[in-house]
Amino acid sequence: MDIDYLLTATRSVRRLLDIHAPIDRDEIRDCLRIACQAANGTNMQAWRWVVVSDPDLRRQIAELYKASYLAQTGREDVGLSPFRPTPLGRILSSTEWLVAHLGQVPLHVIPCYEPYMQDEGIDSFSTATVYGSIFPAVWNLQLALHSRGYGSCITTLHLHYERQIGELLAIPDNYVQGCLLPVGRLHAGQTFKPAPRRPIEEVAVADRFDGPSL
């Protein structure tokens, strides 16, 4: 796969996941091996990747995920939002598909990281060190998955029930759960293209925040 295509066309995937296609565990192991090549604070490599394939565990995670979504939106139940051909409409429709089908997605991956500095996660420096050690590896994983015909997305709704998820999956309290990635094969023939993005002139400046466009 062309490297520029991989970097610009690796999208967040939800409804385009094939929930019926089998997962090749050896391929997932290869993707995780690539993920662990990512930079991380002081090269501590304090990751623990919880890869959940057990149907009952996925069902329980999905129930908590749905409860979190309903609590955040103030709704009593969830169905598929009607598709609206706008960026926000597509996101809402895709989000609700995942809420309704998360338990059927064949693999849930929860990257965990053990902070190694006292009081890590309280100030900006500590928080950046923790999540700066998680998300480069997550992105490596997503790129590797895409190159092998899989899709995923970063989602964090389950963290409203982080303690319950931790108990369910026996995650120690001293580990931070970074996110949840639902992983499945892409539907056959599915390809992506770079997404619309704001031009560099609007987002990059020289020397100062209020400086001229780069």
C-alpha positions as CSV (number, residue, x, y, z in Angstrom):
1,M,0.0,0.0,0.0
2,D,1.4,3.4,-1.0
3,I,2.6,5.2,2.2
4,D,1.0,8.5,1.4
5,Y,-2.3,6.8,0.7
6,L,-2.1,4.9,4.0
7,L,-1.4,8.0,6.0
8,T,-4.1,10.1,4.4
9,A,-6.8,7.6,3.8
10,T,-6.9,5.7,7.1
11,R,-10.3,6.7,8.3
12,S,-12.4,6.1,11.4
13,V,-14.5,3.1,10.5
14,R,-17.7,1.9,12.2
15,R,-20.6,0.9,9.9
16,L,-18.2,-0.3,7.2
17,L,-16.9,-3.0,9.5
18,D,-18.0,-6.5,8.4
19,I,-19.2,-8.0,11.7
20,H,-19.5,-11.5,10.2
21,A,-16.0,-11.8,8.7
22,P,-13.5,-13.9,10.7
23,I,-10.5,-12.3,12.3
24,D,-7.0,-13.7,11.8
25,R,-5.4,-13.6,15.2
26,D,-1.9,-13.9,13.7
27,E,-2.6,-10.8,11.7
28,I,-3.7,-9.0,14.8
29,R,-0.6,-10.0,16.6
30,D,1.5,-8.6,13.7
31,C,-0.4,-5.3,13.9
32,L,0.2,-5.1,17.7
33,R,3.9,-5.8,17.1
34,I,4.0,-2.8,14.8
35,A,2.0,-0.8,17.3
36,C,4.7,-1.4,19.9
37,Q,7.4,0.2,17.7
38,A,5.8,3.6,18.5
39,A,7.6,6.2,20.6
40,N,6.7,6.3,24.3
41,G,7.8,8.1,27.4
42,T,11.4,7.2,28.4
43,N,10.9,4.1,26.3
44,M,9.2,2.4,29.3
45,Q,7.0,0.3,27.0
46,A,4.5,0.1,29.8
47,W,1.7,-1.0,27.5
48,R,-0.9,-3.8,28.0
49,W,-3.2,-4.4,25.1
50,V,-6.4,-6.1,26.2
51,V,-7.7,-7.9,23.1
52,V,-11.3,-8.9,23.8
53,S,-12.9,-11.6,21.5
54,D,-15.0,-13.4,24.1
55,P,-18.7,-12.8,23.0
56,D,-20.0,-12.4,26.5
57,L,-17.3,-9.9,27.5
58,R,-18.0,-7.9,24.3
59,R,-21.7,-8.0,25.1
60,Q,-21.1,-6.5,28.6
61,I,-18.7,-3.9,27.2
62,A,-21.4,-2.9,24.6
63,E,-24.1,-2.6,27.3
64,L,-21.9,-0.2,29.3
65,Y,-21.0,1.7,26.1
66,K,-24.7,2.1,25.2
67,A,-25.5,3.2,28.7
68,S,-22.8,5.9,28.4
69,Y,-24.1,7.1,25.1
70,L,-27.7,7.3,26.4
71,A,-26.6,9.2,29.5
72,Q,-24.5,11.7,27.4
73,T,-27.4,12.3,24.9
74,G,-30.3,12.2,27.4
75,R,-32.0,9.6,25.2
76,E,-33.9,6.6,26.5
77,D,-32.9,4.2,23.7
78,V,-31.0,4.2,20.4
79,G,-31.9,3.3,16.9
80,L,-30.1,4.1,13.7
81,S,-30.1,7.8,13.1
82,P,-31.5,8.6,9.6
83,F,-28.7,9.1,7.2
84,R,-28.2,12.8,6.3
85,P,-25.7,13.7,3.6
86,T,-23.8,16.1,5.7
87,P,-20.5,15.6,7.6
88,L,-22.3,15.8,11.0
89,G,-25.1,13.6,9.7
90,R,-22.7,10.9,8.6
91,I,-20.9,11.0,11.9
92,L,-24.1,10.7,13.9
93,S,-25.4,7.8,11.8
94,S,-22.0,6.0,12.1
95,T,-21.8,6.7,15.8
96,E,-25.3,5.2,16.5
97,W,-24.5,2.2,14.3
98,L,-21.6,1.4,16.6
99,V,-23.7,1.9,19.7
100,A,-26.3,-0.6,18.3
101,H,-23.7,-3.1,17.1
102,L,-20.6,-2.8,19.3
103,G,-21.2,-6.2,20.9
104,Q,-21.2,-7.8,17.4
105,V,-17.9,-6.3,16.3
106,P,-15.6,-9.3,16.5
107,L,-12.7,-7.7,18.4
108,H,-12.4,-5.0,21.0
109,V,-8.9,-3.7,21.7
110,I,-8.3,-1.6,24.8
111,P,-4.8,-0.1,25.1
112,C,-3.7,0.3,28.7
113,Y,-0.6,2.1,30.0
114,E,1.0,2.2,33.4
115,P,2.1,5.7,34.4
116,Y,5.6,5.7,35.8
117,M,5.8,9.2,37.4
118,Q,4.3,10.2,40.7
119,D,0.9,11.9,40.3
120,E,1.1,11.4,36.6
121,G,-2.1,12.4,34.8
122,I,-2.8,15.5,36.9
123,D,-0.9,18.4,35.3
124,S,-0.4,19.1,31.6
125,F,3.1,17.6,31.5
126,S,2.0,14.4,33.2
127,T,-1.1,14.0,31.1
128,A,0.8,14.6,27.9
129,T,3.4,12.0,28.9
130,V,0.7,9.4,29.5
131,Y,-1.4,9.9,26.4
132,G,1.7,10.7,24.3
133,S,2.8,7.2,25.2
134,I,-0.6,5.6,24.2
135,F,-1.8,7.3,21.0
136,P,1.3,7.0,18.8
137,A,1.0,3.2,19.4
138,V,-2.7,3.3,18.7
139,W,-2.2,5.1,15.4
140,N,0.5,2.6,14.4
141,L,-2.0,-0.1,15.1
142,Q,-4.7,1.5,13.0
143,L,-2.3,2.0,10.1
144,A,-1.2,-1.7,10.3
145,L,-4.8,-2.8,10.5
146,H,-5.8,-0.8,7.4
147,S,-2.9,-2.2,5.4
148,R,-4.2,-5.7,6.1
149,G,-7.9,-5.0,5.2
150,Y,-9.2,-4.2,8.7
151,G,-10.9,-1.1,10.0
152,S,-11.2,0.5,13.4
153,C,-11.9,3.8,15.2
154,I,-10.9,5.5,18.4
155,T,-13.7,5.7,20.9
156,T,-13.8,6.7,24.5
157,L,-17.4,6.5,25.6
158,H,-16.7,3.4,27.7
159,L,-14.4,5.5,30.0
160,H,-17.5,6.8,31.7
161,Y,-17.6,3.3,33.1
162,E,-13.8,2.8,33.4
163,R,-14.0,1.2,36.8
164,Q,-16.6,-1.3,35.7
165,I,-14.7,-2.1,32.6
166,G,-11.5,-2.5,34.6
167,E,-13.3,-4.9,36.9
168,L,-14.8,-6.8,34.0
169,L,-11.4,-7.3,32.3
170,A,-9.3,-7.5,35.4
171,I,-7.4,-4.3,34.6
172,P,-5.4,-3.1,37.6
173,D,-6.2,0.3,39.0
174,N,-2.7,1.5,38.3
175,Y,-3.2,1.3,34.5
176,V,-4.8,4.0,32.4
177,Q,-7.3,2.8,29.7
178,G,-6.5,5.0,26.7
179,C,-9.5,4.2,24.5
180,L,-11.4,1.4,22.9
181,L,-10.9,0.3,19.3
182,P,-13.6,-1.9,17.7
183,V,-11.8,-4.0,15.1
184,G,-13.2,-5.9,12.2
185,R,-12.5,-6.6,8.5
186,L,-13.6,-4.0,6.1
187,H,-16.4,-5.0,3.7
188,A,-14.9,-6.4,0.5
189,G,-13.9,-3.8,-2.0
190,Q,-14.0,-0.9,0.5
191,T,-11.5,1.8,-0.2
192,F,-11.1,5.3,1.2
193,K,-9.8,8.7,0.0
194,P,-8.3,11.6,1.9
195,A,-10.9,13.5,3.9
196,P,-11.7,17.2,3.5
197,R,-9.4,19.2,5.7
198,R,-8.8,22.9,6.4
199,P,-5.9,24.3,4.3
200,I,-2.5,24.5,6.0
201,E,-2.6,28.3,5.7
202,E,-5.5,28.3,8.2
203,V,-3.9,26.0,10.8
204,A,-0.1,26.5,10.7
205,V,1.5,29.7,11.8
206,A,5.1,30.9,12.0
207,D,6.8,31.6,15.3
208,R,3.8,32.7,17.3
209,F,0.2,31.6,17.8
210,D,-0.9,34.9,16.3
211,G,1.9,34.9,13.7
212,P,1.5,34.8,9.9
213,S,0.4,31.7,8.1
214,L,3.2,29.3,7.4
